[in-house]
């Protein structure tokens, strides 16, 4: 089973957001992926967007037996209950549940923040890259 740690981060409410994906493959190899999420309303929305992006990434790579890890209790509980209170997250949950059906085996487990360091660092890198690009665009105007 492949271990997939993911994280979403936002630099404000709303603000630039990024996602990070840290994967331990069966042979011990690692995959690190950092991806921009654009401007989102909150860190919670970034967590849900990162979940969907991580699921898509794994499906694209053919990783069909996965154990996901998240430091977001909100995301973990939403997946377990298949329900979110706030409608802003509903579309992410609906999309995630549809993607999860395509896996042969899928688990999600909540982990403490300090155990999700790799994915968190990658999510923050994605925000930093977007900020740097934005700053360069402003310099050229």
N, C-alpha and C positions, 0 to 999 in steps of 0.2 A: 504494500500500500504506500502511496506517495503522500508525504506530509506537506501541506500547503498552508503557510502562514500569510495572512493578508492584513493590510491596514489601510485606513483612509485618514487623511488629515486635512484640515482647512486653516487658513491663516486669518480668518475673521468670520463674522456672521452677518452678512455673507462675505465670502472671500475666496481667493484662489485655493483650489484643492488639488490634492494629489493622492495617488494610490501606490502601494508597495506590495510586492509579491515575492516571497522567499520560499523556494521549493526544495525539499530534500528528496532526491530520486532514490530508487531502490538500491542502486549500485554505490550510493554515497555521494554522487555528484550533486552539485547545487545549481539552482537557477535563480537569478536575481533580476527582477524586472521592476522598473519605476515608470509610472505613467501619469500624465496630466489628466485632471478631471475638470479643468476650467473653473468657472465661478459657481460655487454652490452655496446654499443657504446656511449650512452649519457643518460642524465636524460629524454629527450623526448622519447627515445626508452623504458626506464623503465616505463614511464607513459602508453604507449600503451600495453606493456607486462602485466602491472598490470590490465588494463582494461580487457584484455582477460582472465586472471586468475580470476578476480572478477566475470565475466559473467559465467565462468565454475563453480565456487564455488556456485553461486546462483542456477544454473540449477541443480547441484548435490544435493543441499539441498531442491529442490522443491519450491524455492521462484520464482514464475512466474509473479507476479505483483510487479514491482520494479521501484523505482525512484533513479537513480544513480546521484551522485554528484562528481564533479572533480574540482580541482583547475588548471587544465591544459586547457587553452584556445585552444591549438592546438588539443587536443583530442576531446573536445566539438565541435569545428568547423568541424573537420573531420567527426564526426558522423552525424552532421547536414547536411553537404554538400555531405557526402558519397564519399569523395575525399581527398587525401593527395598529396602534391607536391613532397615530397621526397620518392623515391621508397623504402627506407629502412623500412618505416612505412606501406607500402601498404599491406604486408602480414598480419600484425596485424589488420588493418582495415577490410580487406576481411574476416578474421576469425571472428572478432567481429560482423560484420553485419550478418554473417551466424548464429551465436549464438543468436543474438538478435531476429531473426525470430522465435526462439523456445519459447519466452516469450509470455504470454497472454497480458501483458501490460508493456511497457518499455518507460521510460523517462530518459533523461540525462540533467543535469543542471550544468552550471559553477558556482562555488562559490569562494570567495576570500580565499587566503591561510590560514588566521587565522581561518576560519570556517571549515577547513579540518585538524585541529590539530591532532585529534585521528588517522586518517588514515596515516598522515605523520609520526607520532611518531612510528607507527607499521612498516612502510616501513623502517625507520631508524634502528629499532630493528633488522630487517631481515639482513640488511647490517652488523651490529655489530656482529651478530651471525656467519655470514660467515667469517668475519675477525678474530674472536676468534678461529674458527675451523682451519682456514688457519695458524694462529700463532701456534696453538698446533701441527699441522702437521709438521711445520718447526722445532719445538723444538725436535721432535722425530727423526729427520734425523741426 
